[in-house]
Amino acid sequence: MKKTIVACATLFIAGSMALSTATAENFTYSGGCFWCTEADSEKLDGVSEVISGFTGGTTPNPRYEYGKWGDHREAAQVIYDPEVISYESLVRHVYATIDYEDRGGQFCDRGHSYSPAIYYKTDAERVIAERLAPKTSVVPIELESAFYPVRDEHQDFYKKRVVKYEYYRLQCGRNSRVGTLNGN
């Protein structure tokens, strides 16, 4: 009897995990510092993980070392459950947490690698991102390309180095500028 209960429980758990993995989607965007984009997105219901990395460029195997990321942007790859949060909600979240009027970087971080972008996989996603763009948005909406995660020490940086992260975010002006753009 005990073996039967354990076997049933194991099948139930494995089935549940397979279901959640099967329904998981990913959404990638650039919004400046990947520590900030990761922190902003991980708090959303339906988001199971956010991975910091690089995308949008042609440089092979970019690395988080000065000059080694080439023409890529810092980015966040959001793993989410579309039954809990929609692609549309994620796009709205991006526009609410970046400076969509600044194509030269984000906040105190300047240059192409910090510039914002939204990446799509399908024409339907492209249409949603274009429709939701604020009138003054300069954010490019680009076809998704290869995503390169950064080393582990840069994943969940905002959790591992709380004081340093909060100081950076405050000094960079991200919170005050986003509040101004969104009427806060």
N, C-alpha and C positions, 0 to 999 in steps of 0.2 A: 504494500500500500504506500509506504513511504517513497519507494522508488518511482511509483506511478505519479505521485504528487510532484516530486522533484522534476520528473520528465515533462509533465504538463506545464509546470512553471517555467522551465527552460524554453520550451517551445513557445509559450506566450511571450516571454521576454524577447527571444530571438525574432519572433514575428513582429512585435512592436518596433524593435530596432530597425528591421528591414523596411517596415512601412514608413517610419520617419525618415530613413535614408532615401527611400524611393521618392518621397514627396519634397525633399530638400532641393532648393534652387540656389543659384548664386547670382549676385548682382555686384558689379564692380564700378567704382567711381573714384575720381581724384578730387581732393578738396584741400590741398595743402599738406601740412604735416600729417603723415599717416598715423602718428600717435593720437592726434586729435580726431581724425575721421574714425579710427577704431573705437575710441572712447565714446564718441557721439552715437555710433550705430549699435554698439553692444547693449545699450540700455533699452532697445526697442523690443516689445513683445513679439515673439515669433522669430527673432534672430537668435540662432544657436551659437554662432561663432563669427568673428571678424578677423581676417588675416591681413596683416600689413605687408605691402610689397611694392613692386614696380610694374607698370604696364604702359601701353600706348606708344612704345618706341620700337626701334629696330636694332638697338645694340644687343648683341648676344650675351646672355648670362649676366645681367646687371647685378651689381653688389652695392651694399651701403658702405662704400668707401669713397672718399672725395674723388670725383671724376669718373668713377667706375659704373655709374648708372646710365651714362650716355644721354640719349634723347628720351628716356622714359620719364614718366611722372610717378611721384609717390602716390600710392593708391591703397584702397581698402577693398577687399573681396568679402562681401557680406553673404554668409550662408543663412538662408531663411526658409521658413515653412510658408508656402503660398496660401495655405488654408488659414493661417493666422494673420499674416501681413502680406499685402499685395505689392507688386512691383510699383504700382502707382504711389502707394504710401511711402515706399522707399525713396522714390524720386522727389516727392514733396519734402521728405526729411532732408535730402541733400540740399535742395534750394534754401531750406530754413537754417542750415548749419554752415553754409559757406558764404563768401562774399561773391555773389554771382555777377557783380559788376566789374570785377578785377581779373583780367586775363594775364596779368604780369606776375602772378604768384598769389599767395594768400596771406593776408595780414603782414607779419614782419618777415615772412619767408618769401624771397623774391626769386624769380627765374622760372623757366619753363617747367622744371621738375616739380615745382610747387603749384603750378597752374591747375585750375579745376577742369574737369571733364566728366561726362556721363557716358558710359559704355553700354551698348545694346547688343543683343544677340539676334533679334528678329525685327522685321519692319514694324510689327505691332508695338514692340517696346520703344522703337525710335519715335513713333507717332506719339506715344504717351509722354515721353521725355520732352518732345518739342511742344506739345500742347500745354504742359505744365510749366514751361519756362516763363519766368517773369518777363514783362515787356522789356526791361532794361538788361536782361541777361546776356552775357558774352560767353557763356559756357558752351564749349563745343560738345556736340553729341556725336560720338564716334562708334564705329563698329568695334566690338570687343576683339582684343588680340591676346597674345600669350600673357599670362600673369606669372610673375616671379616673386614668391614669398621671400621676405628678408630673414636674416638669422633670428634664432629664438630669442636672443636678448632684446630684440626690438619688438617682439610680439608682447602684447599686454603691458607695454612700458608704463602706461598710466596707472596700472595696478602695482607694478613692481617698484616704481620710483615716484610715489605719490607727490612728495614735496617738490621734487625737481619738475615733474610734469605740470603741476598746478602753477608753479612760479613761471614756467615757460609760457603757459597758456595765458596767464594774466598779463605778463610783460609784452607778449606778442599782440595783445589787443583783440584777440579773437572773440571773446565773450561780449565786449562792448560794441564791436562793429556788427556782429550778428544781431544783437538786440536792436540796434538802430535800423538795420535793413528790414527787420520783421516787426517794426512798430512798438518795440518794448522800451 
